[in-house]
Amino acid sequence: MPEFESVRESAEAIGRITCIKTGAEIGLLYRWNNGETQAALDEDSSNELPTSQSSAVEPDIGAKCS
């Protein structure tokens, strides 16, 4: 089976996402091995590396920072 360039296999954290009101860290920005970037916002304060099997995390623009 041919390998597609858009397949996500691994990611590395390249930046922190902070609340503009409080300065608290609320997530991380990841770069996948295919060059795509993805924001992962914390829900339970865990900073786990996303995997290609995990569902995509879409940022909630209206979310409140604590």
C-alpha positions in Angstrom: 0.0 0.0 0.0 1.5 3.4 -0.9 2.4 5.8 1.9 0.7 9.1 1.8 2.6 12.3 2.8 -0.4 13.6 4.9 -0.2 10.6 7.3 0.4 11.8 10.8 2.8 9.5 12.7 4.5 11.6 15.4 4.4 15.1 16.8 6.6 17.3 18.9 5.5 20.2 21.1 6.7 23.5 19.6 4.9 26.1 21.7 2.8 26.7 24.8 -0.7 28.2 24.6 -1.4 30.7 27.4 -4.6 32.5 28.5 -4.3 36.1 27.5 -6.2 37.1 30.7 -4.4 35.1 33.3 -1.2 34.0 31.7 -1.9 30.4 32.7 -0.8 27.6 30.4 -3.9 26.1 28.8 -2.4 23.9 26.1 0.4 23.1 23.7 1.0 23.6 19.9 2.3 20.5 18.1 4.0 20.1 14.8 3.4 16.7 13.1 6.0 14.9 11.0 4.1 15.9 7.9 4.5 19.6 8.7 0.9 20.2 9.9 0.3 22.0 13.2 -2.3 21.2 15.8 -3.4 23.0 19.0 -4.2 20.7 22.0 -6.0 22.5 24.8 -5.8 21.1 28.3 -9.0 19.7 29.8 -7.5 17.9 32.8 -4.0 19.5 33.0 -2.4 16.6 31.2 0.2 17.4 28.6 0.2 14.1 26.7 1.6 14.0 23.2 -1.2 13.5 20.7 -1.2 10.3 18.6 -2.5 9.8 15.1 -5.2 7.5 16.6 -6.5 10.2 18.9 -9.3 12.5 17.8 -8.4 15.9 16.5 -8.6 18.6 19.1 -10.4 21.7 17.9 -9.7 24.9 19.9 -12.8 26.3 21.6 -12.6 30.0 20.9 -15.3 30.8 23.4 -13.7 28.7 26.2 -13.1 30.6 29.5 -9.7 30.5 31.1 -9.4 29.7 34.7 
